[in-house]
Amino acid sequence: MSNKIYRLCLVLITLSLGVTACQSLFSESHITPAPTPGCVKPFLTVGTLLFDIDSIPREANSFPEIPAKPQDMAYWVEGTNVNFVFGLSPTKENLSLNTVLKTGDLMVINWADCTNERYVLKSMETVKAGDTSIFDQTTGGITIYVQDEASTLVIRGERPIVPPAETSTPLPADAILVDLQILEFTEPNDQTIQFRIMLTNQSARAITLTEDDIALITANGSEVSPQSIEPVLPQELSPGDILPLTLTFPKPEGNSAVLRIFDVTFEYYF
């Protein structure tokens, strides 16, 4: 198969631990229909966690009724356009997110029309159930909450502060730096899972992607090679090149796994 690299017009966003994902230059409002080429359904990333986005209405001075499941869905509260508020289902995993996340983790809203909003995690606290101040729109940012009968876990994010250029530490000239965007996750059948991704070379030199550079890390720490990769590897990426990939793996036990490409990892719940 040809090693032709698909070049797309994307801007890249930083994931946690220096890992980045890409965003589009499309500047339309997130309430408009998806442009052509169409983007995927909206999703929210918090650290290495990924949530699909749905919207939910809210009556004044009340909380919207968040479905009990699934745990990997974030419900954007309609009307919160300055401080974007998302409710998560009160599952055991979501209620304990404060033990998984940390201050400084990246929080990114990817809208269906390819625009996005980027924040960093500022604080996590538990407040009294029914405290509607979390919907306040006087200050911009992002608020994620998980409410049970007695209390509400509140996770807040703010716009990242870009350090002065002179304080940045240059990377080695031979460093491999890639940006990973998860476009779609599917389960073709009960035996396999599939990722559709975009991989961008942000290194200062050309890099070669091989099958050995891709794996799925299971719950017990073992690595599983993909059953199939489209297009066929190896593929060479010049600086700035973007490569679309479809990766199919045998379905692991449990409900989560970590996708690894080079040293970039992305945890996914399914």
BALOBA-1460 file (C-alpha; in Angstrom, 3 decimals):
// residues 270
<rec num="1" residu="m" x="0.000" y="0.000" z="0.000"/>
<rec num="2" residu="s" x="1.239" y="3.526" z="-0.784"/>
<rec num="3" residu="n" x="2.856" y="5.465" z="2.009"/>
<rec num="4" residu="k" x="0.970" y="8.591" z="0.934"/>
<rec num="5" residu="i" x="0.236" y="10.748" z="3.974"/>
<rec num="6" residu="y" x="-3.051" y="12.600" z="4.262"/>
<rec num="7" residu="r" x="-2.553" y="16.228" z="5.147"/>
<rec num="8" residu="l" x="-5.428" y="17.879" z="6.986"/>
<rec num="9" residu="c" x="-5.863" y="21.381" z="8.413"/>
<rec num="10" residu="l" x="-5.907" y="20.749" z="12.149"/>
<rec num="11" residu="v" x="-4.669" y="22.627" z="15.169"/>
<rec num="12" residu="l" x="-3.315" y="20.499" z="17.970"/>
<rec num="13" residu="i" x="-4.182" y="20.594" z="21.644"/>
<rec num="14" residu="t" x="-2.110" y="19.358" z="24.543"/>
<rec num="15" residu="l" x="-3.123" y="16.212" z="26.456"/>
<rec num="16" residu="s" x="-1.852" y="15.392" z="29.962"/>
<rec num="17" residu="l" x="1.832" y="14.481" z="30.413"/>
<rec num="18" residu="g" x="2.748" y="16.337" z="27.214"/>
<rec num="19" residu="v" x="0.397" y="14.217" z="25.114"/>
<rec num="20" residu="t" x="-1.641" y="16.274" z="22.691"/>
<rec num="21" residu="a" x="-4.687" y="15.819" z="20.542"/>
<rec num="22" residu="c" x="-5.789" y="17.838" z="17.557"/>
<rec num="23" residu="q" x="-8.540" y="20.345" z="16.918"/>
<rec num="24" residu="s" x="-9.901" y="21.831" z="13.727"/>
<rec num="25" residu="l" x="-9.486" y="25.380" z="12.496"/>
<rec num="26" residu="f" x="-13.207" y="25.590" z="11.792"/>
<rec num="27" residu="s" x="-14.495" y="28.542" z="13.791"/>
<rec num="28" residu="e" x="-18.269" y="28.087" z="13.557"/>
<rec num="29" residu="s" x="-20.441" y="27.981" z="16.663"/>
<rec num="30" residu="h" x="-20.858" y="24.555" z="18.262"/>
<rec num="31" residu="i" x="-24.635" y="24.720" z="17.667"/>
<rec num="32" residu="t" x="-24.252" y="24.716" z="13.875"/>
<rec num="33" residu="p" x="-24.419" y="21.551" z="11.724"/>
<rec num="34" residu="a" x="-21.145" y="19.707" z="11.223"/>
<rec num="35" residu="p" x="-19.171" y="20.971" z="8.191"/>
<rec num="36" residu="t" x="-17.782" y="18.869" z="5.368"/>
<rec num="37" residu="p" x="-15.672" y="16.875" z="5.961"/>
<rec num="38" residu="g" x="-17.898" y="16.081" z="8.931"/>
<rec num="39" residu="c" x="-16.525" y="15.678" z="12.397"/>
<rec num="40" residu="v" x="-17.458" y="13.011" z="14.892"/>
<rec num="41" residu="k" x="-19.970" y="13.188" z="17.689"/>
<rec num="42" residu="p" x="-18.985" y="15.602" z="20.466"/>
<rec num="43" residu="f" x="-16.895" y="14.325" z="23.340"/>
<rec num="44" residu="l" x="-15.245" y="15.556" z="26.524"/>
<rec num="45" residu="t" x="-11.766" y="14.591" z="27.663"/>
<rec num="46" residu="v" x="-10.673" y="15.001" z="31.263"/>
<rec num="47" residu="g" x="-7.094" y="13.885" z="31.800"/>
<rec num="48" residu="t" x="-6.992" y="10.487" z="30.089"/>
<rec num="49" residu="l" x="-10.751" y="9.885" z="30.485"/>
<rec num="50" residu="l" x="-13.168" y="10.227" z="27.571"/>
<rec num="51" residu="f" x="-16.891" y="10.953" z="27.742"/>
<rec num="52" residu="d" x="-19.411" y="11.236" z="24.925"/>
<rec num="53" residu="i" x="-21.479" y="14.434" z="25.140"/>
<rec num="54" residu="d" x="-25.263" y="14.738" z="25.152"/>
<rec num="55" residu="s" x="-27.332" y="17.774" z="26.142"/>
<rec num="56" residu="i" x="-29.932" y="18.046" z="28.879"/>
<rec num="57" residu="p" x="-32.348" y="20.898" z="29.769"/>
<rec num="58" residu="r" x="-32.556" y="22.506" z="33.197"/>
<rec num="59" residu="e" x="-35.392" y="24.281" z="34.940"/>
<rec num="60" residu="a" x="-34.492" y="27.441" z="36.875"/>
<rec num="61" residu="n" x="-33.210" y="26.901" z="40.434"/>
<rec num="62" residu="s" x="-33.072" y="23.141" z="40.032"/>
<rec num="63" residu="f" x="-30.775" y="20.345" z="38.898"/>
<rec num="64" residu="p" x="-31.422" y="18.465" z="35.654"/>
<rec num="65" residu="e" x="-32.198" y="14.778" z="36.085"/>
<rec num="66" residu="i" x="-29.027" y="12.956" z="35.041"/>
<rec num="67" residu="p" x="-29.589" y="9.323" z="33.971"/>
<rec num="68" residu="a" x="-28.118" y="6.748" z="36.343"/>
<rec num="69" residu="k" x="-26.090" y="5.232" z="33.505"/>
<rec num="70" residu="p" x="-23.902" y="5.159" z="31.466"/>
<rec num="71" residu="q" x="-20.778" y="6.338" z="33.277"/>
<rec num="72" residu="d" x="-19.007" y="7.427" z="30.076"/>
<rec num="73" residu="m" x="-21.612" y="10.046" z="29.081"/>
<rec num="74" residu="a" x="-21.296" y="13.734" z="29.992"/>
<rec num="75" residu="y" x="-24.529" y="15.739" z="29.893"/>
<rec num="76" residu="w" x="-24.016" y="19.375" z="28.909"/>
<rec num="77" residu="v" x="-26.544" y="21.541" z="30.746"/>
<rec num="78" residu="e" x="-28.269" y="23.672" z="28.114"/>
<rec num="79" residu="g" x="-27.803" y="27.414" z="28.575"/>
<rec num="80" residu="t" x="-24.383" y="27.162" z="30.240"/>
<rec num="81" residu="n" x="-22.277" y="28.905" z="27.607"/>
<rec num="82" residu="v" x="-19.824" y="30.917" z="29.744"/>
<rec num="83" residu="n" x="-19.174" y="28.404" z="32.462"/>
<rec num="84" residu="f" x="-19.818" y="25.139" z="30.615"/>
<rec num="85" residu="v" x="-21.502" y="22.770" z="33.076"/>
<rec num="86" residu="f" x="-21.583" y="19.003" z="32.588"/>
<rec num="87" residu="g" x="-23.362" y="16.422" z="34.746"/>
<rec num="88" residu="l" x="-22.086" y="12.854" z="35.034"/>
<rec num="89" residu="s" x="-24.070" y="9.792" z="36.040"/>
<rec num="90" residu="p" x="-23.681" y="8.974" z="39.759"/>
<rec num="91" residu="t" x="-21.829" y="5.713" z="39.188"/>
<rec num="92" residu="k" x="-19.217" y="4.450" z="41.634"/>
<rec num="93" residu="e" x="-16.428" y="5.277" z="39.186"/>
<rec num="94" residu="n" x="-17.647" y="8.833" z="38.547"/>
<rec num="95" residu="l" x="-18.185" y="9.573" z="42.238"/>
<rec num="96" residu="s" x="-14.537" y="8.669" z="42.878"/>
<rec num="97" residu="l" x="-13.048" y="10.769" z="40.049"/>
<rec num="98" residu="n" x="-11.325" y="12.955" z="42.642"/>
<rec num="99" residu="t" x="-9.079" y="9.964" z="43.391"/>
<rec num="100" residu="v" x="-8.153" y="9.563" z="39.707"/>
<rec num="101" residu="l" x="-7.762" y="13.144" z="38.469"/>
<rec num="102" residu="k" x="-5.281" y="15.763" z="39.627"/>
<rec num="103" residu="t" x="-4.818" y="19.512" z="39.445"/>
<rec num="104" residu="g" x="-3.434" y="20.549" z="36.060"/>
<rec num="105" residu="d" x="-5.074" y="17.734" z="34.077"/>
<rec num="106" residu="l" x="-6.287" y="18.829" z="30.644"/>
<rec num="107" residu="m" x="-10.053" y="19.263" z="30.164"/>
<rec num="108" residu="v" x="-11.217" y="19.615" z="26.544"/>
<rec num="109" residu="i" x="-14.724" y="20.016" z="25.115"/>
<rec num="110" residu="n" x="-14.801" y="18.816" z="21.485"/>
<rec num="111" residu="w" x="-17.999" y="20.024" z="19.828"/>
<rec num="112" residu="a" x="-19.621" y="18.240" z="16.881"/>
<rec num="113" residu="d" x="-18.621" y="20.978" z="14.402"/>
<rec num="114" residu="c" x="-14.891" y="20.501" z="15.117"/>
<rec num="115" residu="t" x="-14.492" y="23.514" z="17.433"/>
<rec num="116" residu="n" x="-13.281" y="22.968" z="20.964"/>
<rec num="117" residu="e" x="-12.756" y="24.610" z="24.347"/>
<rec num="118" residu="r" x="-9.587" y="23.852" z="26.323"/>
<rec num="119" residu="y" x="-9.119" y="24.110" z="30.094"/>
<rec num="120" residu="v" x="-6.944" y="22.743" z="32.879"/>
<rec num="121" residu="l" x="-8.292" y="21.232" z="36.078"/>
<rec num="122" residu="k" x="-8.214" y="23.860" z="38.839"/>
<rec num="123" residu="s" x="-10.003" y="22.302" z="41.810"/>
<rec num="124" residu="m" x="-12.090" y="19.378" z="43.099"/>
<rec num="125" residu="e" x="-14.395" y="19.597" z="46.070"/>
<rec num="126" residu="t" x="-17.467" y="17.998" z="47.596"/>
<rec num="127" residu="v" x="-20.387" y="20.346" z="48.292"/>
<rec num="128" residu="k" x="-23.844" y="19.930" z="49.734"/>
<rec num="129" residu="a" x="-26.341" y="18.268" z="47.395"/>
<rec num="130" residu="g" x="-28.633" y="20.788" z="45.715"/>
<rec num="131" residu="d" x="-26.130" y="23.670" z="45.664"/>
<rec num="132" residu="t" x="-27.160" y="25.377" z="42.402"/>
<rec num="133" residu="s" x="-24.277" y="27.866" z="42.529"/>
<rec num="134" residu="i" x="-22.330" y="25.490" z="40.297"/>
<rec num="135" residu="f" x="-24.481" y="26.722" z="37.383"/>
<rec num="136" residu="d" x="-23.300" y="30.336" z="37.884"/>
<rec num="137" residu="q" x="-22.388" y="32.033" z="34.601"/>
<rec num="138" residu="t" x="-20.580" y="35.133" z="35.859"/>
<rec num="139" residu="t" x="-17.128" y="33.566" z="35.398"/>
<rec num="140" residu="g" x="-15.927" y="31.559" z="32.411"/>
<rec num="141" residu="g" x="-14.628" y="28.022" z="32.761"/>
<rec num="142" residu="i" x="-15.850" y="24.443" z="32.912"/>
<rec num="143" residu="t" x="-17.640" y="22.693" z="35.766"/>
<rec num="144" residu="i" x="-18.242" y="18.945" z="35.970"/>
<rec num="145" residu="y" x="-20.422" y="17.594" z="38.732"/>
<rec num="146" residu="v" x="-21.509" y="14.180" z="40.005"/>
<rec num="147" residu="q" x="-24.438" y="14.295" z="42.416"/>
<rec num="148" residu="d" x="-25.702" y="11.620" z="44.767"/>
<rec num="149" residu="e" x="-28.310" y="11.877" z="47.503"/>
<rec num="150" residu="a" x="-26.063" y="13.452" z="50.135"/>
<rec num="151" residu="s" x="-23.425" y="15.461" z="48.294"/>
<rec num="152" residu="t" x="-22.081" y="16.664" z="44.965"/>
<rec num="153" residu="l" x="-18.546" y="16.169" z="43.634"/>
<rec num="154" residu="v" x="-17.601" y="19.350" z="41.750"/>
<rec num="155" residu="i" x="-14.619" y="19.507" z="39.371"/>
<rec num="156" residu="r" x="-13.703" y="22.947" z="38.022"/>
<rec num="157" residu="g" x="-11.393" y="23.969" z="35.221"/>
<rec num="158" residu="e" x="-10.001" y="27.254" z="33.949"/>
<rec num="159" residu="r" x="-8.282" y="28.447" z="30.808"/>
<rec num="160" residu="p" x="-4.624" y="27.351" z="30.704"/>
<rec num="161" residu="i" x="-1.976" y="29.962" z="31.371"/>
<rec num="162" residu="v" x="0.660" y="29.935" z="28.640"/>
<rec num="163" residu="p" x="4.154" y="30.399" z="30.129"/>
<rec num="164" residu="p" x="6.497" y="32.946" z="28.553"/>
<rec num="165" residu="a" x="8.411" y="31.571" z="25.617"/>
<rec num="166" residu="e" x="11.753" y="32.132" z="27.305"/>
<rec num="167" residu="t" x="10.827" y="29.754" z="30.130"/>
<rec num="168" residu="s" x="10.100" y="26.817" z="27.851"/>
<rec num="169" residu="t" x="12.581" y="23.949" z="27.703"/>
<rec num="170" residu="p" x="13.496" y="22.936" z="24.144"/>
<rec num="171" residu="l" x="12.991" y="19.303" z="23.237"/>
<rec num="172" residu="p" x="15.887" y="17.208" z="21.927"/>
<rec num="173" residu="a" x="16.171" y="17.395" z="18.155"/>
<rec num="174" residu="d" x="15.602" y="13.638" z="17.856"/>
<rec num="175" residu="a" x="12.573" y="13.522" z="20.210"/>
<rec num="176" residu="i" x="9.448" y="11.756" z="18.941"/>
<rec num="177" residu="l" x="6.443" y="14.003" z="19.562"/>
<rec num="178" residu="v" x="3.058" y="12.948" z="18.234"/>
<rec num="179" residu="d" x="-0.492" y="14.219" z="18.685"/>
<rec num="180" residu="l" x="-3.304" y="11.709" z="19.016"/>
<rec num="181" residu="q" x="-6.988" y="12.380" z="18.356"/>
<rec num="182" residu="i" x="-9.576" y="9.666" z="18.979"/>
<rec num="183" residu="l" x="-12.218" y="10.131" z="16.287"/>
<rec num="184" residu="e" x="-14.434" y="7.137" z="16.986"/>
<rec num="185" residu="f" x="-14.639" y="4.023" z="19.142"/>
<rec num="186" residu="t" x="-16.840" y="1.090" z="18.109"/>
<rec num="187" residu="e" x="-17.403" y="-2.573" z="18.938"/>
<rec num="188" residu="p" x="-17.875" y="-4.324" z="15.572"/>
<rec num="189" residu="n" x="-18.896" y="-7.512" z="17.406"/>
<rec num="190" residu="d" x="-18.644" y="-9.085" z="20.859"/>
<rec num="191" residu="q" x="-15.069" y="-10.199" z="20.156"/>
<rec num="192" residu="t" x="-13.397" y="-7.003" z="18.941"/>
<rec num="193" residu="i" x="-13.092" y="-3.263" z="19.589"/>
<rec num="194" residu="q" x="-12.023" y="-0.642" z="17.067"/>
<rec num="195" residu="f" x="-10.468" y="2.831" z="17.249"/>
<rec num="196" residu="r" x="-10.523" y="5.370" z="14.424"/>
<rec num="197" residu="i" x="-7.797" y="7.927" z="15.125"/>
<rec num="198" residu="m" x="-5.706" y="10.738" z="13.670"/>
<rec num="199" residu="l" x="-1.969" y="10.721" z="14.398"/>
<rec num="200" residu="t" x="0.125" y="13.839" z="13.748"/>
<rec num="201" residu="n" x="3.905" y="14.053" z="13.683"/>
<rec num="202" residu="q" x="4.976" y="17.105" z="15.717"/>
<rec num="203" residu="s" x="8.605" y="16.044" z="15.792"/>
<rec num="204" residu="a" x="11.334" y="18.080" z="14.149"/>
<rec num="205" residu="r" x="12.187" y="15.094" z="11.953"/>
<rec num="206" residu="a" x="10.463" y="12.384" z="9.957"/>
<rec num="207" residu="i" x="9.348" y="9.343" z="11.943"/>
<rec num="208" residu="t" x="8.295" y="5.861" z="10.908"/>
<rec num="209" residu="l" x="5.266" y="4.212" z="12.487"/>
<rec num="210" residu="t" x="5.374" y="0.405" z="12.676"/>
<rec num="211" residu="e" x="3.079" y="-2.246" z="14.127"/>
<rec num="212" residu="d" x="5.410" y="-2.544" z="17.131"/>
<rec num="213" residu="d" x="4.654" y="1.080" z="18.050"/>
<rec num="214" residu="i" x="0.932" y="0.336" z="18.643"/>
<rec num="215" residu="a" x="-0.596" y="-1.748" z="21.422"/>
<rec num="216" residu="l" x="-3.561" y="-2.046" z="23.767"/>
<rec num="217" residu="i" x="-2.615" y="-2.198" z="27.456"/>
<rec num="218" residu="t" x="-5.084" y="-4.360" z="29.359"/>
<rec num="219" residu="a" x="-6.101" y="-4.203" z="33.026"/>
<rec num="220" residu="n" x="-3.364" y="-6.649" z="34.065"/>
<rec num="221" residu="g" x="-0.669" y="-4.534" z="32.382"/>
<rec num="222" residu="s" x="-0.041" y="-6.810" z="29.404"/>
<rec num="223" residu="e" x="0.143" y="-5.391" z="25.881"/>
<rec num="224" residu="v" x="-1.986" y="-6.750" z="23.039"/>
<rec num="225" residu="s" x="-1.090" y="-6.152" z="19.401"/>
<rec num="226" residu="p" x="-3.798" y="-5.010" z="16.968"/>
<rec num="227" residu="q" x="-5.537" y="-7.641" z="14.837"/>
<rec num="228" residu="s" x="-5.553" y="-5.268" z="11.891"/>
<rec num="229" residu="i" x="-4.333" y="-1.774" z="10.987"/>
<rec num="230" residu="e" x="-5.583" y="0.337" z="8.084"/>
<rec num="231" residu="p" x="-3.649" y="1.603" z="6.220"/>
<rec num="232" residu="v" x="-0.956" y="-1.066" z="6.399"/>
<rec num="233" residu="l" x="2.220" y="-0.145" z="8.293"/>
<rec num="234" residu="p" x="5.009" y="0.920" z="8.229"/>
<rec num="235" residu="q" x="4.177" y="4.515" z="7.307"/>
<rec num="236" residu="e" x="6.614" y="7.418" z="7.271"/>
<rec num="237" residu="l" x="5.408" y="10.784" z="8.570"/>
<rec num="238" residu="s" x="7.285" y="13.966" z="7.792"/>
<rec num="239" residu="p" x="7.055" y="16.828" z="10.315"/>
<rec num="240" residu="g" x="3.442" y="18.074" z="10.363"/>
<rec num="241" residu="d" x="2.013" y="15.070" z="8.509"/>
<rec num="242" residu="i" x="-1.310" y="13.644" z="9.735"/>
<rec num="243" residu="l" x="-2.139" y="9.963" z="9.315"/>
<rec num="244" residu="p" x="-5.678" y="8.539" z="9.746"/>
<rec num="245" residu="l" x="-5.661" y="5.012" z="11.183"/>
<rec num="246" residu="t" x="-8.249" y="2.355" z="11.957"/>
<rec num="247" residu="l" x="-7.090" y="-0.051" z="14.665"/>
<rec num="248" residu="t" x="-8.890" y="-3.293" z="15.517"/>
<rec num="249" residu="f" x="-8.062" y="-5.210" z="18.716"/>
<rec num="250" residu="p" x="-9.435" y="-8.306" z="20.406"/>
<rec num="251" residu="k" x="-11.886" y="-7.155" z="23.078"/>
<rec num="252" residu="p" x="-10.180" y="-7.232" z="26.508"/>
<rec num="253" residu="e" x="-11.805" y="-8.265" z="29.741"/>
<rec num="254" residu="g" x="-13.269" y="-5.515" z="31.910"/>
<rec num="255" residu="n" x="-14.646" y="-2.198" z="30.700"/>
<rec num="256" residu="s" x="-11.534" y="-0.155" z="30.003"/>
<rec num="257" residu="a" x="-8.192" y="-0.347" z="28.261"/>
<rec num="258" residu="v" x="-5.295" y="1.958" z="27.383"/>
<rec num="259" residu="l" x="-4.330" y="2.597" z="23.770"/>
<rec num="260" residu="r" x="-0.574" y="3.151" z="23.317"/>
<rec num="261" residu="i" x="1.114" y="4.667" z="20.279"/>
<rec num="262" residu="f" x="4.845" y="5.242" z="20.794"/>
<rec num="263" residu="d" x="4.843" y="6.606" z="24.375"/>
<rec num="264" residu="v" x="1.462" y="8.304" z="24.020"/>
<rec num="265" residu="t" x="-1.332" y="6.612" z="25.992"/>
<rec num="266" residu="f" x="-5.084" y="7.177" z="26.048"/>
<rec num="267" residu="e" x="-7.447" y="5.413" z="28.457"/>
<rec num="268" residu="y" x="-10.889" y="4.483" z="27.107"/>
<rec num="269" residu="y" x="-13.996" y="3.176" z="28.886"/>
<rec num="270" residu="f" x="-16.426" y="0.975" z="26.949"/>
